Amino acid sequence: MEEKKKKNVFVEGAISPQFIADSIAKHNTKKDIGAHSIFLGQVRNDLINNQEVSAIEYSCYQDMADPILFQIREDCFAKYELTCMHIYHSLGLVKSGEICLFVFTSSKHRKAAIEACDYLVERIKKEVPIWGKEIFEDHGTQWKVNQ
């Protein structure tokens, strides 16, 4: 049995709009795809204790996160008829307004793509050990678990 390649989902810093556009464009040659679903997680400038969040610094325990992400991917492929699936999550500093999570699913039909995308986002947020340290305008910090 062929061992499946584990994908690195982590990106240093914000996920750029160009990276997202390029990812979408790469699928133009895949003629069996009829639908794509995309989730983009963006850092909000929440107001916490009268302080505005200017960024979030993401970190994770990758040795623990990688096998969990691999299993989530495998479970999703088993549950939904997908052609492609991509997950990217930021590590390091991401400013408010920038993208920190990019989930992209493709299938022959829209229902599978949409449901799989939602499934992935919910499992990532619930199961993957990713932490966000909120950075405030006054440069103070506060730790926040999993985005």
N, C-alpha and C positions, 0 to 999 in steps of 0.2 A: 504494500500500500504506500502510495506517495505521500510524504510528509508535506503538509500545507505550509507555505511561507508565512511567517508572522510579519505583519506590517507595522512599521513605526508610525504611530498616529500623532506623535508630539512634534510641534513646531515651536521654534524659539521666537517669542514675541507675538505680536498680532498677526492674524491671518489676513493677508492683503486682498483687496477686491480683485487685483490682477491674478492672484493665485486661484481664486474662486472662478473667475472667468476662464482662465486657461484649463482648469479641471473640467468645466462644462464643455469647452470647445473640443477637448480630446475625445469626447463621446460622439462627435459628428460622424465618425467612420463606422460606428456600431449600428448597423441598419436594423437589428432585431429589437431595438429599444423603442418603446412607444410612450414611455412616461419617465419623468424624473421628479423626485421630490427632494427639496433642500431645506435644511434647518440651519439658520445662522444665529448663534448666540452672541450677543453684543454686551459689552460692559456698560452698565448704567451708572449715571452720576447720582446715585441715591443720596438722600440727606439722612445722616445717622447722628443723633445727638447734636444737632445743629452744625454738623460738619459735612461738607460735600465730598463724595468719593471722586477722586480724580483718576484713579487707576486701580487695577487689581494685579497683584504679583502672584502668579500661579506656580505651584510646585506639586510634585507627586512622588510617590515611592514607585519608581518605574519597574523594579523587579517584581513588585506585587501587581502593579497596574497592567503590565503587558499580558500576562496570562488571563487576566479577567477580561480585558478587551478582546483577546483572541477568542475566548469562549462566547462572549456576547456576539461577535461576528458569526461564529459557527452556528450558534443557536438561531440567529436571524436568517441566515441562508437556509437552514433546515425548515424554518417556519413559513417563509415567504418565497415566492418564485421570483427571485431577483436575477438580473443580468450583472449588475455591478453594485458595489457598496464601498463608500469611502468615509472615513472618520478622521478628522484632524482636530487636535486640541492644543491650545497655546500653553507654553510654559514661560515663566519670566513675566516681565512687565507688559501689561496691556492697558492702554489709556481708555478712559470712558469714551464711548462712541466707536471703539474699534471692535473687530470680531475676534472672539476667543474660542468658538466652537463651530465647526463646519461639518455637517452630516449630509451626505449626498447618496441617495439610493436611485437605482434605475431598474426598470422592469418592462415587460411587454405591455402591461396594463397599469393604469394609474392607481387603482386600489391597493395593489401590493406595494408599490413604491411609497405611497403616502403612509400606509399602516406600518411598514418596515421602518421608515424614517422616524415616526413617532415612537415606536418600540425601542429603537436604538437610543434616542435621546433620553427616554425615561430610565433605561437600564444604566446608561453611562452616569447619569446624575445620581442614581441610587447606589451603584455598586463600585464605581471606580474611585480609588483613593487619590483624589485630586483636591488640593486645598487652595483657597484664594485668600490672600492677605490684602485687605482693603487699604489703599493709600489715600489719605485725605489731603485736601488742599493745603492744610497747615503742616503736612508731612508726617502726621501721626499715622498709626496703623491699627488695624483690628483684624484678627484672624476669622475667617469664615470657611466652613467646611463645604466642599464640593459645589463650587460656583454659586 
